Amino acid sequence: MLWGSLTALVLLAGTSGVALAEMPAHSPEQNSEFHRIEQPLGLKVGVAIAGLALIGLEFWWFLLYKSSDS
């Protein structure tokens, strides 16, 4: 489970850089009403870890917890 979590975190961090690199800085059709807000790296990592922990907890609850009661 640890390796899966680490792999998901690496993939998440790797794909966010690619998505940012492909986005143009300013496009004519972009509405000036919306502005990009850059989030701190610590916040991104914290949210990703919390999400992975919740997913792991759900897997444990539905797959492993029920089988250990039997």
N, C-alpha and C positions, 0 to 999 in steps of 0.2 A: 504494500500500500504506500510505503514511503517513496519507493522508486516511481510509482505512478504519479504521486503528487509532485515530486520534483520534476518529472518529465512534463507534466501539464504546466507547471510554473515557467519552465524554460520555453516551452512553445508559446505561452501567453506573452512572455516578455519579448520573444523574437518576432512575433507577428505584429505587435504594436508598433515597432520601429519601421517595419515595412509599410504599414498602412500610413504612417505619418510621412514617409518619404514620397509616397505616390500622390499625396494630396497637393494640389496647387496652392500657392500662397494666397492669391486673389484671382477670382474668376469674375467675368463681367455679369454672369447670370446670378451670382451670389447676392442675396439680400443683405444690405448693410445693417439691417436690424439685428442680425445674429453675429455674435463674436465668439471665437474659440477661446475657451478657458483651459489653460494648461494645469493639470492636477499634479501635485508633488509625487515624486516616485515612491516615497514611503507610504502614502495613502493608497496608491495603486497596488503595491505589494501587500499591504494589510488587507485590502478588500479581496484580493485574489486568494490569500491564505485563509481568510475567514470563509470564503465561498467553498474552497476545497475541503476545509474542515467540516462544513455542513454537508457537503456531498458524501464525504467519508462516513459521517455519522448516519446518514440515511442508508447507505449501503450496509453498514453494520446492523442497523435496526431491522431492515427488511430481510437480509440474507443470513446473518450470523446469530443475531439475538434469538430469533424464533427457533433455530435449529439447536441452540444450546439448552432450551427449555425442555426438550423432549427427553 
